[in-house]
Amino acid sequence: MAQVSRRRWAGLVFISVAVALIIVDSTIVNVAIPAIVDDLGITSSEVQWVQEAYTLVFASLLLVFGSLADRWGRRRLLIIGVVIFTLASVGAALATSGELLIAARLVQGIGGAMMLPTTLSLLNATFRGRERAIAFAVWGSTIGGMAAVGPLLGGWLTTEFSWHWAFLINVPLGIAIVVGVLLTVDESRGDAVAIDVLGAVLSVLTVGALVFGLIEGRTYGWLTTEKDLTVGDWTWPWDISPVAVAFVVAALGLVAFVAWGLHRRRTSKSTVIALGLFRIPSFRNGNVAAMVVSLGEFGLILALPLWLQFVLGFEAVETGLILLALAIGSFAASGLAGALSGRIAPVWIVRAGILAEIIGVAAVGFVIAPDASWVPLVPALFVYGFGVGLATAQLTGVVLADVPATESGQASGTQSTARQLGAALGIAILGTVLFSTTSAVLTAKLDDGGVPAEQRDQVVSAVVDSAGGAIAGLAESPQTAAIADDAKAAFSDGTKYASFTAAGFLAVGLLATLSLGSGARREAEEHPVEAEAV
C-alpha cells in the first residue's frame, strides 16, 4: 500500500511538470520576441500571431480533447500531447521564417490542448478526499508559479544563449515527462461511447471564433474594420470588422452547439459536454466564478513586464526576477492549502485567496509611477501570488467536487476552457485599458506642452503601437527627452488603471463565490468512497 501511495505522488510530480511545460511556454515567448524579430525579421503582424496562435488553438480544442480523453485513455492522450508539443517545439526552434514559427506555435497549441485537461482528469481519477485536495493545490500552484517563472527563464535563456533555447528547453522536459508518466501513472478512462463529431466541430468553431474576437478586437476594430486582415494574398474586403463577424459566428455556433447537445441528450447519445453536469450547483457556479476570476488574474502578467522594461528600464532577466515574487507566493500557498485541507471548507480558502489577490493587485496599482522603485512591488506581488496559489487549486476542487469520475475528462475540459476564455477576455479588456489610457493621457500631455497635432499623433502612435518600446528611443535624444518623460507617465497611468481594473474583476469573482456552497465538498472529503459513487 505504501509503495502504491509513493507511486501516486511520484506521478503527481510528472503531471505537474507537464502542466509547467504548458504554462512556461505560454509566457516564455513574450521575453524572447525582440530577439526573434532581430533574427528572423518578422513583421509586427507576425509578432502578434507568434504570441496568439498558441492561445487560439489551445483554447479552441480543450473541450474536444477533454472529451476524447475519457474514451481513448487519459494517460495515452497526455503522452501523445507531450510528444506533439515537444516535436513542435523543435520545429519552432529551427524555424527560419515567421510563417514557419507561427505554424509550429499552432501545432504546439494542439499538443497543449491534449495535455492540460488530461492532467487534471488524471488527478481527479487518481486521488480522493484530502489527498485530492493536496494534488489540486499542487496543480493550481504550478499554474500560478510557472506563469511568473516563464519570463525569468525566457530572459535568461535568450540573454545567455539564444531565443532558440526558449523552445529547445522543452525537449528534455518532454522526454522526462513521457518516461515518468509511463512509469508512475495508471491509465484511466470514462465510459466508452461514440464521439459526437458535429458537437466537437461546433465547439471548436464557437470557442475559436470567440477567442479570436477577444484577442484581435483592439487590432482590427470591434465593429468596423480599423486595420486590414490579410491572409496570404487575400485581404478582408468589408467595412464591418472581422471581429464583429467572429462574435456573430461564436453566438450562432453556441446556439447550434447547445441545440445539438440537447437533441443528442434526448436520444440518449453522447455529447462533447455532459450537459447534465450543469445541474450540479458546484460545477455550474464554480465555472462562472473561475471564468470571472481569470479575467483579473492573467491581465496583470500582460501589462506589468511591459512597464518594468520600457518605463523603469529593467532588462528581461531583471524583470523575471521581480516577477519571481509572484511564483514564490504561489508555491508558499500550496503548502498552506494542503495543511488547511479537511479543516476549512475549500470555498473559504478560495475566498481568502481571491481577497489576497485583490489586495496584492491593488497594491501594485498604487505603487506604479514613472519613478517607482521595485522594492515595494515585491511584497505586493508576493501577496498576489499567494492568493493565486490559494484560489486557483481550491476553486478547481470545488468545481469538480461532485462530478462523477467517469465524466471527469469532460468536466475538467469545461472548467479549463472557462479559465482560458476568462484569461483571453481579461487580456483583451486590460490590454485595451492599458493602451487606450496611455493614448489618451499622452495625447493630453502633448497638447498641454504645445506639440503640433501631426507630431503628437506620430508620437502617440509610435508609443502605443510598440507597446511602450518606442519610449527608449525618445529618451535617447535631448530634443525628445521631455516627450519621453510624458510617455513614461502616460504608460504608467495605463498600467495603473489596468491593475485597478484587474482588482475590480477579482472583486466580482469574489462575489461570484458567494453562490458556492461548501457542504458537498466537505462531505466528499470526509466520505471519499461514497462521494465517488455519486
Beta strands, then each sheet from edge to edge (+ up, - down):
strand 1: 230-231
strand 2: 234-235
sheet 1: 1+ 2-
end
